[in-house]
Amino acid sequence: MYMQPPQKPIHLNPKHKGEFTAWAKAHGFTSVQTAAAHVMANKASYAKHVVEMANFAKNFGGSK
């Protein structure tokens, strides 16, 4: 049976914590996951940094 190797914990620079949440609220989204889904569906309309934040939120959002 194949076993996956242990995963490294996810580290977010503390100075960036809450940055996408603040961006989502400032742009009128009701939730971070809704904002992330919208940004990922319309990547060409957003800056690279916003797309990166949305991708992180989509992949790891809500995990503690």
PyMOL Python script that loads the backbone (N, CA, C, O; Angstrom):
from pymol import cmd

cmd.read_pdbstr("""\
ATOM      1  N   MET A   1       0.845  -1.172   0.000  1.00  0.00           N
ATOM      2  CA  MET A   1       0.000   0.000   0.000  1.00  0.00           C
ATOM      3  C   MET A   1       0.892   1.237   0.000  1.00  0.00           C
ATOM      4  O   MET A   1       1.907   1.283   0.695  1.00  0.00           O
ATOM      5  N   TYR A   2       0.503   2.240  -0.787  1.00  0.00           N
ATOM      6  CA  TYR A   2       1.255   3.484  -0.896  1.00  0.00           C
ATOM      7  C   TYR A   2       0.882   4.422   0.245  1.00  0.00           C
ATOM      8  O   TYR A   2      -0.298   4.650   0.511  1.00  0.00           O
ATOM      9  N   MET A   3       1.896   4.966   0.918  1.00  0.00           N
ATOM     10  CA  MET A   3       1.661   5.933   1.994  1.00  0.00           C
ATOM     11  C   MET A   3       2.285   7.258   1.584  1.00  0.00           C
ATOM     12  O   MET A   3       3.417   7.304   1.103  1.00  0.00           O
ATOM     13  N   GLN A   4       1.533   8.333   1.779  1.00  0.00           N
ATOM     14  CA  GLN A   4       2.051   9.651   1.452  1.00  0.00           C
ATOM     15  C   GLN A   4       3.052  10.085   2.510  1.00  0.00           C
ATOM     16  O   GLN A   4       2.876   9.793   3.693  1.00  0.00           O
ATOM     17  N   PRO A   5       4.110  10.790   2.084  1.00  0.00           N
ATOM     18  CA  PRO A   5       5.057  11.297   3.069  1.00  0.00           C
ATOM     19  C   PRO A   5       4.401  12.387   3.915  1.00  0.00           C
ATOM     20  O   PRO A   5       3.461  13.036   3.454  1.00  0.00           O
ATOM     21  N   PRO A   6       4.871  12.599   5.129  1.00  0.00           N
ATOM     22  CA  PRO A   6       4.279  13.639   5.972  1.00  0.00           C
ATOM     23  C   PRO A   6       4.408  15.018   5.321  1.00  0.00           C
ATOM     24  O   PRO A   6       5.426  15.339   4.709  1.00  0.00           O
ATOM     25  N   GLN A   7       3.369  15.815   5.465  1.00  0.00           N
ATOM     26  CA  GLN A   7       3.338  17.152   4.882  1.00  0.00           C
ATOM     27  C   GLN A   7       3.963  18.157   5.840  1.00  0.00           C
ATOM     28  O   GLN A   7       3.820  18.039   7.057  1.00  0.00           O
ATOM     29  N   LYS A   8       4.656  19.146   5.283  1.00  0.00           N
ATOM     30  CA  LYS A   8       5.173  20.238   6.096  1.00  0.00           C
ATOM     31  C   LYS A   8       4.002  21.140   6.479  1.00  0.00           C
ATOM     32  O   LYS A   8       3.066  21.308   5.696  1.00  0.00           O
ATOM     33  N   PRO A   9       4.049  21.717   7.669  1.00  0.00           N
ATOM     34  CA  PRO A   9       2.969  22.645   8.038  1.00  0.00           C
ATOM     35  C   PRO A   9       2.997  23.888   7.141  1.00  0.00           C
ATOM     36  O   PRO A   9       4.051  24.289   6.647  1.00  0.00           O
ATOM     37  N   ILE A  10       1.846  24.473   6.948  1.00  0.00           N
ATOM     38  CA  ILE A  10       1.720  25.662   6.119  1.00  0.00           C
ATOM     39  C   ILE A  10       2.104  26.879   6.952  1.00  0.00           C
ATOM     40  O   ILE A  10       1.604  27.072   8.060  1.00  0.00           O
ATOM     41  N   HIS A  11       2.986  27.682   6.408  1.00  0.00           N
ATOM     42  CA  HIS A  11       3.413  28.889   7.114  1.00  0.00           C
ATOM     43  C   HIS A  11       3.035  30.113   6.307  1.00  0.00           C
ATOM     44  O   HIS A  11       3.337  30.202   5.117  1.00  0.00           O
ATOM     45  N   LEU A  12       2.381  31.046   6.949  1.00  0.00           N
ATOM     46  CA  LEU A  12       1.998  32.311   6.337  1.00  0.00           C
ATOM     47  C   LEU A  12       2.727  33.411   7.085  1.00  0.00           C
ATOM     48  O   LEU A  12       2.720  33.449   8.315  1.00  0.00           O
ATOM     49  N   ASN A  13       3.346  34.293   6.347  1.00  0.00           N
ATOM     50  CA  ASN A  13       4.044  35.417   6.964  1.00  0.00           C
ATOM     51  C   ASN A  13       3.028  36.203   7.798  1.00  0.00           C
ATOM     52  O   ASN A  13       2.000  36.624   7.270  1.00  0.00           O
ATOM     53  N   PRO A  14       3.297  36.405   9.082  1.00  0.00           N
ATOM     54  CA  PRO A  14       2.332  37.093   9.949  1.00  0.00           C
ATOM     55  C   PRO A  14       1.913  38.472   9.448  1.00  0.00           C
ATOM     56  O   PRO A  14       0.791  38.903   9.716  1.00  0.00           O
ATOM     57  N   LYS A  15       2.779  39.165   8.733  1.00  0.00           N
ATOM     58  CA  LYS A  15       2.403  40.496   8.242  1.00  0.00           C
ATOM     59  C   LYS A  15       1.369  40.429   7.121  1.00  0.00           C
ATOM     60  O   LYS A  15       0.750  41.442   6.796  1.00  0.00           O
ATOM     61  N   HIS A  16       1.172  39.249   6.524  1.00  0.00           N
ATOM     62  CA  HIS A  16       0.183  39.086   5.451  1.00  0.00           C
ATOM     63  C   HIS A  16      -1.128  38.485   5.953  1.00  0.00           C
ATOM     64  O   HIS A  16      -2.078  38.350   5.183  1.00  0.00           O
ATOM     65  N   LYS A  17      -1.188  38.125   7.232  1.00  0.00           N
ATOM     66  CA  LYS A  17      -2.382  37.489   7.774  1.00  0.00           C
ATOM     67  C   LYS A  17      -3.573  38.442   7.684  1.00  0.00           C
ATOM     68  O   LYS A  17      -3.492  39.589   8.121  1.00  0.00           O
ATOM     69  N   GLY A  18      -4.666  37.964   7.121  1.00  0.00           N
ATOM     70  CA  GLY A  18      -5.884  38.753   6.992  1.00  0.00           C
ATOM     71  C   GLY A  18      -5.914  39.678   5.793  1.00  0.00           C
ATOM     72  O   GLY A  18      -6.889  40.406   5.605  1.00  0.00           O
ATOM     73  N   GLU A  19      -4.886  39.668   4.987  1.00  0.00           N
ATOM     74  CA  GLU A  19      -4.804  40.575   3.838  1.00  0.00           C
ATOM     75  C   GLU A  19      -5.901  40.285   2.808  1.00  0.00           C
ATOM     76  O   GLU A  19      -6.551  41.211   2.324  1.00  0.00           O
ATOM     77  N   PHE A  20      -6.107  39.019   2.473  1.00  0.00           N
ATOM     78  CA  PHE A  20      -7.132  38.696   1.481  1.00  0.00           C
ATOM     79  C   PHE A  20      -8.527  38.890   2.058  1.00  0.00           C
ATOM     80  O   PHE A  20      -9.441  39.296   1.340  1.00  0.00           O
ATOM     81  N   THR A  21      -8.701  38.611   3.324  1.00  0.00           N
ATOM     82  CA  THR A  21      -9.991  38.844   3.973  1.00  0.00           C
ATOM     83  C   THR A  21     -10.358  40.318   3.899  1.00  0.00           C
ATOM     84  O   THR A  21     -11.495  40.663   3.580  1.00  0.00           O
ATOM     85  N   ALA A  22      -9.399  41.183   4.192  1.00  0.00           N
ATOM     86  CA  ALA A  22      -9.633  42.628   4.113  1.00  0.00           C
ATOM     87  C   ALA A  22      -9.933  43.038   2.676  1.00  0.00           C
ATOM     88  O   ALA A  22     -10.812  43.867   2.439  1.00  0.00           O
ATOM     89  N   TRP A  23      -9.215  42.467   1.721  1.00  0.00           N
ATOM     90  CA  TRP A  23      -9.443  42.780   0.308  1.00  0.00           C
ATOM     91  C   TRP A  23     -10.863  42.364  -0.094  1.00  0.00           C
ATOM     92  O   TRP A  23     -11.576  43.121  -0.753  1.00  0.00           O
ATOM     93  N   ALA A  24     -11.261  41.158   0.311  1.00  0.00           N
ATOM     94  CA  ALA A  24     -12.587  40.646  -0.047  1.00  0.00           C
ATOM     95  C   ALA A  24     -13.689  41.529   0.531  1.00  0.00           C
ATOM     96  O   ALA A  24     -14.649  41.852  -0.168  1.00  0.00           O
ATOM     97  N   LYS A  25     -13.565  41.922   1.796  1.00  0.00           N
ATOM     98  CA  LYS A  25     -14.575  42.781   2.428  1.00  0.00           C
ATOM     99  C   LYS A  25     -14.625  44.148   1.761  1.00  0.00           C
ATOM    100  O   LYS A  25     -15.705  44.705   1.566  1.00  0.00           O
ATOM    101  N   ALA A  26     -13.458  44.693   1.408  1.00  0.00           N
ATOM    102  CA  ALA A  26     -13.398  46.008   0.771  1.00  0.00           C
ATOM    103  C   ALA A  26     -14.027  45.997  -0.617  1.00  0.00           C
ATOM    104  O   ALA A  26     -14.481  47.033  -1.102  1.00  0.00           O
ATOM    105  N   HIS A  27     -14.056  44.830  -1.257  1.00  0.00           N
ATOM    106  CA  HIS A  27     -14.628  44.719  -2.596  1.00  0.00           C
ATOM    107  C   HIS A  27     -16.034  44.154  -2.594  1.00  0.00           C
ATOM    108  O   HIS A  27     -16.555  43.780  -3.645  1.00  0.00           O
ATOM    109  N   GLY A  28     -16.660  44.086  -1.413  1.00  0.00           N
ATOM    110  CA  GLY A  28     -18.075  43.748  -1.324  1.00  0.00           C
ATOM    111  C   GLY A  28     -18.438  42.278  -1.358  1.00  0.00           C
ATOM    112  O   GLY A  28     -19.608  41.950  -1.556  1.00  0.00           O
ATOM    113  N   PHE A  29     -17.487  41.383  -1.174  1.00  0.00           N
ATOM    114  CA  PHE A  29     -17.800  39.959  -1.158  1.00  0.00           C
ATOM    115  C   PHE A  29     -18.325  39.570   0.213  1.00  0.00           C
ATOM    116  O   PHE A  29     -17.905  40.124   1.229  1.00  0.00           O
ATOM    117  N   THR A  30     -19.248  38.612   0.236  1.00  0.00           N
ATOM    118  CA  THR A  30     -19.854  38.199   1.493  1.00  0.00           C
ATOM    119  C   THR A  30     -18.977  37.221   2.268  1.00  0.00           C
ATOM    120  O   THR A  30     -19.090  37.124   3.490  1.00  0.00           O
ATOM    121  N   SER A  31     -18.107  36.498   1.570  1.00  0.00           N
ATOM    122  CA  SER A  31     -17.200  35.571   2.251  1.00  0.00           C
ATOM    123  C   SER A  31     -15.881  35.501   1.485  1.00  0.00           C
ATOM    124  O   SER A  31     -15.795  35.853   0.309  1.00  0.00           O
ATOM    125  N   VAL A  32     -14.877  35.042   2.186  1.00  0.00           N
ATOM    126  CA  VAL A  32     -13.554  34.907   1.577  1.00  0.00           C
ATOM    127  C   VAL A  32     -13.580  33.835   0.493  1.00  0.00           C
ATOM    128  O   VAL A  32     -12.975  34.008  -0.565  1.00  0.00           O
ATOM    129  N   GLN A  33     -14.276  32.728   0.748  1.00  0.00           N
ATOM    130  CA  GLN A  33     -14.322  31.659  -0.237  1.00  0.00           C
ATOM    131  C   GLN A  33     -15.061  32.081  -1.504  1.00  0.00           C
ATOM    132  O   GLN A  33     -14.699  31.651  -2.599  1.00  0.00           O
ATOM    133  N   THR A  34     -16.080  32.907  -1.371  1.00  0.00           N
ATOM    134  CA  THR A  34     -16.785  33.441  -2.535  1.00  0.00           C
ATOM    135  C   THR A  34     -15.849  34.342  -3.337  1.00  0.00           C
ATOM    136  O   THR A  34     -15.814  34.274  -4.566  1.00  0.00           O
ATOM    137  N   ALA A  35     -15.104  35.173  -2.647  1.00  0.00           N
ATOM    138  CA  ALA A  35     -14.149  36.067  -3.312  1.00  0.00           C
ATOM    139  C   ALA A  35     -13.073  35.260  -4.024  1.00  0.00           C
ATOM    140  O   ALA A  35     -12.713  35.563  -5.162  1.00  0.00           O
ATOM    141  N   ALA A  36     -12.561  34.234  -3.355  1.00  0.00           N
ATOM    142  CA  ALA A  36     -11.513  33.406  -3.956  1.00  0.00           C
ATOM    143  C   ALA A  36     -12.022  32.714  -5.217  1.00  0.00           C
ATOM    144  O   ALA A  36     -11.322  32.672  -6.229  1.00  0.00           O
ATOM    145  N   ALA A  37     -13.229  32.176  -5.159  1.00  0.00           N
ATOM    146  CA  ALA A  37     -13.806  31.495  -6.325  1.00  0.00           C
ATOM    147  C   ALA A  37     -13.989  32.476  -7.485  1.00  0.00           C
ATOM    148  O   ALA A  37     -13.711  32.138  -8.636  1.00  0.00           O
ATOM    149  N   HIS A  38     -14.455  33.690  -7.181  1.00  0.00           N
ATOM    150  CA  HIS A  38     -14.663  34.694  -8.217  1.00  0.00           C
ATOM    151  C   HIS A  38     -13.340  35.110  -8.853  1.00  0.00           C
ATOM    152  O   HIS A  38     -13.237  35.197 -10.076  1.00  0.00           O
ATOM    153  N   VAL A  39     -12.340  35.365  -8.032  1.00  0.00           N
ATOM    154  CA  VAL A  39     -11.029  35.780  -8.551  1.00  0.00           C
ATOM    155  C   VAL A  39     -10.424  34.671  -9.401  1.00  0.00           C
ATOM    156  O   VAL A  39      -9.891  34.941 -10.477  1.00  0.00           O
ATOM    157  N   MET A  40     -10.499  33.426  -8.933  1.00  0.00           N
ATOM    158  CA  MET A  40      -9.906  32.322  -9.686  1.00  0.00           C
ATOM    159  C   MET A  40     -10.631  32.088 -11.012  1.00  0.00           C
ATOM    160  O   MET A  40     -10.021  31.607 -11.966  1.00  0.00           O
ATOM    161  N   ALA A  41     -11.909  32.416 -11.085  1.00  0.00           N
ATOM    162  CA  ALA A  41     -12.659  32.261 -12.328  1.00  0.00           C
ATOM    163  C   ALA A  41     -12.386  33.401 -13.307  1.00  0.00           C
ATOM    164  O   ALA A  41     -12.654  33.275 -14.502  1.00  0.00           O
ATOM    165  N   ASN A  42     -11.848  34.521 -12.793  1.00  0.00           N
ATOM    166  CA  ASN A  42     -11.595  35.702 -13.621  1.00  0.00           C
ATOM    167  C   ASN A  42     -10.176  36.220 -13.409  1.00  0.00           C
ATOM    168  O   ASN A  42      -9.981  37.407 -13.145  1.00  0.00           O
ATOM    169  N   LYS A  43      -9.191  35.343 -13.525  1.00  0.00           N
ATOM    170  CA  LYS A  43      -7.802  35.683 -13.218  1.00  0.00           C
ATOM    171  C   LYS A  43      -7.282  36.879 -14.010  1.00  0.00           C
ATOM    172  O   LYS A  43      -6.518  37.685 -13.478  1.00  0.00           O
ATOM    173  N   ALA A  44      -7.682  37.002 -15.259  1.00  0.00           N
ATOM    174  CA  ALA A  44      -7.166  38.069 -16.108  1.00  0.00           C
ATOM    175  C   ALA A  44      -7.602  39.458 -15.638  1.00  0.00           C
ATOM    176  O   ALA A  44      -6.977  40.458 -15.992  1.00  0.00           O
ATOM    177  N   SER A  45      -8.659  39.520 -14.851  1.00  0.00           N
ATOM    178  CA  SER A  45      -9.199  40.799 -14.395  1.00  0.00           C
ATOM    179  C   SER A  45      -8.544  41.304 -13.114  1.00  0.00           C
ATOM    180  O   SER A  45      -8.821  42.424 -12.684  1.00  0.00           O
ATOM    181  N   TYR A  46      -7.685  40.501 -12.501  1.00  0.00           N
ATOM    182  CA  TYR A  46      -7.104  40.854 -11.213  1.00  0.00           C
ATOM    183  C   TYR A  46      -5.580  40.824 -11.262  1.00  0.00           C
ATOM    184  O   TYR A  46      -4.982  40.144 -12.096  1.00  0.00           O
ATOM    185  N   ALA A  47      -4.971  41.570 -10.358  1.00  0.00           N
ATOM    186  CA  ALA A  47      -3.515  41.618 -10.266  1.00  0.00           C
ATOM    187  C   ALA A  47      -2.975  40.251  -9.824  1.00  0.00           C
ATOM    188  O   ALA A  47      -3.675  39.481  -9.167  1.00  0.00           O
ATOM    189  N   LYS A  48      -1.740  39.966 -10.189  1.00  0.00           N
ATOM    190  CA  LYS A  48      -1.113  38.695  -9.870  1.00  0.00           C
ATOM    191  C   LYS A  48      -1.132  38.429  -8.361  1.00  0.00           C
ATOM    192  O   LYS A  48      -1.386  37.302  -7.937  1.00  0.00           O
ATOM    193  N   HIS A  49      -0.869  39.444  -7.557  1.00  0.00           N
ATOM    194  CA  HIS A  49      -0.839  39.292  -6.103  1.00  0.00           C
ATOM    195  C   HIS A  49      -2.214  38.872  -5.568  1.00  0.00           C
ATOM    196  O   HIS A  49      -2.297  38.034  -4.670  1.00  0.00           O
ATOM    197  N   VAL A  50      -3.268  39.436  -6.104  1.00  0.00           N
ATOM    198  CA  VAL A  50      -4.626  39.091  -5.672  1.00  0.00           C
ATOM    199  C   VAL A  50      -4.941  37.652  -6.067  1.00  0.00           C
ATOM    200  O   VAL A  50      -5.552  36.921  -5.289  1.00  0.00           O
ATOM    201  N   VAL A  51      -4.540  37.243  -7.247  1.00  0.00           N
ATOM    202  CA  VAL A  51      -4.767  35.869  -7.699  1.00  0.00           C
ATOM    203  C   VAL A  51      -4.011  34.890  -6.800  1.00  0.00           C
ATOM    204  O   VAL A  51      -4.537  33.829  -6.463  1.00  0.00           O
ATOM    205  N   GLU A  52      -2.785  35.236  -6.408  1.00  0.00           N
ATOM    206  CA  GLU A  52      -2.016  34.375  -5.516  1.00  0.00           C
ATOM    207  C   GLU A  52      -2.694  34.251  -4.152  1.00  0.00           C
ATOM    208  O   GLU A  52      -2.756  33.160  -3.586  1.00  0.00           O
ATOM    209  N   MET A  53      -3.201  35.363  -3.627  1.00  0.00           N
ATOM    210  CA  MET A  53      -3.900  35.324  -2.344  1.00  0.00           C
ATOM    211  C   MET A  53      -5.164  34.483  -2.456  1.00  0.00           C
ATOM    212  O   MET A  53      -5.484  33.714  -1.550  1.00  0.00           O
ATOM    213  N   ALA A  54      -5.886  34.628  -3.571  1.00  0.00           N
ATOM    214  CA  ALA A  54      -7.120  33.870  -3.775  1.00  0.00           C
ATOM    215  C   ALA A  54      -6.825  32.375  -3.899  1.00  0.00           C
ATOM    216  O   ALA A  54      -7.575  31.546  -3.382  1.00  0.00           O
ATOM    217  N   ASN A  55      -5.761  32.041  -4.566  1.00  0.00           N
ATOM    218  CA  ASN A  55      -5.391  30.638  -4.709  1.00  0.00           C
ATOM    219  C   ASN A  55      -5.060  30.044  -3.351  1.00  0.00           C
ATOM    220  O   ASN A  55      -5.472  28.923  -3.053  1.00  0.00           O
ATOM    221  N   PHE A  56      -4.325  30.771  -2.524  1.00  0.00           N
ATOM    222  CA  PHE A  56      -4.012  30.294  -1.182  1.00  0.00           C
ATOM    223  C   PHE A  56      -5.294  30.113  -0.369  1.00  0.00           C
ATOM    224  O   PHE A  56      -5.458  29.110   0.326  1.00  0.00           O
ATOM    225  N   ALA A  57      -6.193  31.078  -0.458  1.00  0.00           N
ATOM    226  CA  ALA A  57      -7.462  30.994   0.283  1.00  0.00           C
ATOM    227  C   ALA A  57      -8.296  29.813  -0.191  1.00  0.00           C
ATOM    228  O   ALA A  57      -8.935  29.133   0.612  1.00  0.00           O
ATOM    229  N   LYS A  58      -8.286  29.573  -1.495  1.00  0.00           N
ATOM    230  CA  LYS A  58      -9.044  28.460  -2.057  1.00  0.00           C
ATOM    231  C   LYS A  58      -8.464  27.122  -1.597  1.00  0.00           C
ATOM    232  O   LYS A  58      -9.210  26.203  -1.260  1.00  0.00           O
ATOM    233  N   ASN A  59      -7.149  27.013  -1.583  1.00  0.00           N
ATOM    234  CA  ASN A  59      -6.507  25.752  -1.227  1.00  0.00           C
ATOM    235  C   ASN A  59      -6.490  25.483   0.277  1.00  0.00           C
ATOM    236  O   ASN A  59      -6.672  24.344   0.707  1.00  0.00           O
ATOM    237  N   PHE A  60      -6.272  26.524   1.072  1.00  0.00           N
ATOM    238  CA  PHE A  60      -6.059  26.306   2.499  1.00  0.00           C
ATOM    239  C   PHE A  60      -7.042  27.064   3.389  1.00  0.00           C
ATOM    240  O   PHE A  60      -6.942  26.982   4.613  1.00  0.00           O
ATOM    241  N   GLY A  61      -7.970  27.784   2.817  1.00  0.00           N
ATOM    242  CA  GLY A  61      -8.911  28.560   3.610  1.00  0.00           C
ATOM    243  C   GLY A  61      -9.754  27.687   4.512  1.00  0.00           C
ATOM    244  O   GLY A  61     -10.235  26.630   4.102  1.00  0.00           O
ATOM    245  N   GLY A  62      -9.926  28.127   5.724  1.00  0.00           N
ATOM    246  CA  GLY A  62     -10.744  27.405   6.677  1.00  0.00           C
ATOM    247  C   GLY A  62     -10.014  26.299   7.409  1.00  0.00           C
ATOM    248  O   GLY A  62     -10.556  25.743   8.365  1.00  0.00           O
ATOM    249  N   SER A  63      -8.795  25.956   6.990  1.00  0.00           N
ATOM    250  CA  SER A  63      -8.059  24.925   7.714  1.00  0.00           C
ATOM    251  C   SER A  63      -7.327  25.548   8.893  1.00  0.00           C
ATOM    252  O   SER A  63      -6.766  26.637   8.776  1.00  0.00           O
ATOM    253  N   LYS A  64      -7.332  24.881   9.988  1.00  0.00           N
ATOM    254  CA  LYS A  64      -6.687  25.393  11.197  1.00  0.00           C
ATOM    255  C   LYS A  64      -5.490  24.552  11.529  1.00  0.00           C
ATOM    256  O   LYS A  64      -4.804  24.816  12.516  1.00  0.00           O
TER     257      LYS A  64
END
""", "prot")
cmd.dss("prot")
cmd.show_as("cartoon", "prot")
cmd.util.cbc("prot")
cmd.orient("prot")
